[in-house]
Amino acid sequence: MEFILDPLLVVVLVLNLFVLGNSRLRAVVHLAALQGALLGVISLLVRQHVELEAVLAAAAVIMLKGIVIPRMLLRALREAEIKREVEPLIGLLPSMILGALATGLAIIFADQLPLVDGHATVLLVPASLATVLAGFILLVTRFKAISQVIGYLILENGIFIFGMLLVDAMPLIVELGVLLDLFVGIFVICIIVNHINRAFSSLDTRRLTELKE
């Protein structure tokens, strides 16, 4: 499966850079949705034996990460009537460069870890680390609440990729539990985003400093 897994993981890494370099929030949501759907496919390919439970888990990943959560974010965007991240803490091009450097460091660092041995592809660990770093960069360098939610989603995608290292040993209920936690977390965050927008007529999280006790 390595000849299929490696190109898919490379696409995941490229999507990280596209997310960091795009100011259009709707496009960023679609990119995150594509990445989530790819993770569902990858979760099947890394298994040595594909059973019905694995197919159902992959379908749940694709449904939640690729359809349900992106639709929730797109609905929040429509209600907030915002289209772009106009004032990031770090510019789009520097963010992409920082993401590329993080990817390079992840690849170098992953070679020093014993976790790579014995798995379907050596790109699982660097893709996981690079995706976590990309999500963290997005989370701390963007001021729009929606952008920060997407950063959280990308970061969780990286954790999900790392979990694939233990996919044969991890019980199905744990995988589904992680997805449920993600869904509930995004659901709660979207509710908070709507309240922020109603209170301030803006999704800029810097406005939260105006709150008084």
N, C-alpha and C positions, 0 to 999 in steps of 0.2 A: 504493500500500500504506500510505500515511501514515495513512489513516483507521482502519486496523487496528493498525498499529504503535504509534501514540501511546497508545491505551487500554491496550495490553499493557504498555508501559513504565511507565505510571502505576500499573498493578497491581503491577509489580515494586517501585516506590518505596513503595507502601503496605505491601507485604509486609515491606520493611525495617523500617518502624515497628512493625508487629505483632510481628516477631521481637524487637525491642528492648524492647517493652512486655509480653512474656509470660514468666512464670516457670516455666510447665509445660514441661519439656524435651521431652516427647513431642510436644506441640503445636508447639514450635519446630522440631523435626526435620521435621514434616509441612509447615510453612510453607516451610522451606528446600527441601524436595522439590518443592513446587508452583512455587517460583521457578525451580528448575533445569529443570523440565519446560517452563515458559514460555520459557526461554532457547533451548531446542531449537526451539520453534515460531518464535521471533523470528529465529533464525539462518537460517531458510528465507525469511522474509518480506523480509529486507534484501537478498537477492540479486536481481540484475536478471534472471538466467536460472537457473531451477531445473533441475538435472540429477540423474542418479541418484546421483552421488557426494555431492551436497549433501544429498539425502534420507537417505542412509546416515549421513552425519555428524550430521545432526539427530537421527536415531533413536538414534545412539550417545550423544549428549548427554542425551536424554530418559531413556535406559536407565540411564546412570551417575548423573546428577545427580538424576533423579526417582525411581529405584527401587533400584539396587544400593547406592549410598552411604547413603541413608536407612535401608535395611534393616540395614546394618552398624551404624549408629549406634543404631537401635532395639534391636538385639541386645545391644549394649554396655550400654544402659540397663537392659534386663531382667536382665543378669548382675550389674550393679552395684546393682540394686534402689534406684535413686533416681528421684525424680519432679520435683523442683523445684530451682531456683536460689534459695536462701533468703537468702543474704547477699551480694548483688552489691556491688561497690565503689561504684557509683552506683545509686540506686534506679530502679525501672522507669519511673516517670513522668518523672524527670529524663533518663533515657536516651532516652525517646521525644522529649522536647523537644530534646535535643542532636541526635538524628537528624533532626528536622524542620529545625533550624537548619543542619545540614550539607547537607541537601537544598536549602534555599534558597540557601546559599552556592555549591553546585555549579551551580545553574541560572544564578546571576549570573556566576560565573567562566567557565562554558562559553560564554557569549555573547562573551567576549573572545578565544576561541580560533578560529583559522581552520579547524580540523578539521570544524566543523559544515557548512561549505559543500559542496554537491554530494552530500549523502547523503539517504537515503530519509526521514529524520525528524530534526529538530533535537534531539530528546530523547535520542538515543543517548549523547552525551557527558555531559550532566548526570546521566542515569540511571547511567552507568558510575561517575562520580566519587562520586555519592551512595551507591551500593552498596558501593564500596570503603571509604568512610568509615564506613558502618553496620557493615560487617564488622570494621573496626578498633576501633570503639567496643565491640562485643560481645567482641572478643578481649581487650581490656585491662581491661574492667570486670567480667568474670565470673571466678569462682574455680573453678567446676566444670570439669573437663577436657573433658567433653562439650560444654559451652557454648563453650569456646574452640575446639574442633574445628569447631563450627558457624560460629563467627566467621570462622575460616579459610576455610570453604566459601563463606560469603557474600562475603568479600573476593575470593575467586577468581572468583565470579560477576560481580563488577564488572569485573575484568580481562578476563573473557570478553566482556562487553558492549563494552568498548573495542576488543577485537580485531575486532568486527564492522565497525568502520570500514574495515578493510582486507580484508573478507571476499572481495572479488572478486580481490584481488591475492595473498592468502595461499594457499599450496598446501594441499591437503587433508591431506597428511601432517603438516603443522605443527599443524593443528587437532586431529587425532587424537593427536598426540604430547602436546599440552597436556592432553587428557583422560586419557591414560595416566599422566602425571605426577601429576595430581590423584588418580586412583584409587589409585596406589601410595602417595602421601602419606597419604591418609585410611586406607588399609589398615594402614600402619605405625603411624599415630597410634592407631588402635583397639587394636592389639596393646599399645602402651605404656599406654593407658588401662586395659586389663585387668590389666597388671602392677602399675600403681599401686593399683588396687582390691584386688588380692590382698595387696599389701605393707602397705597402710595401712587396709584396710576402709573406704576413703573415696576419693572422686574430687576432693576439695578439693586443688588444686595447692599451697596454702600448706603442706600437710603435707610437701612435698618438702624444706622447710628442716630437717627432722629427720634427713635423711641425713648420715652422717658418713663421712669419708674412711677 
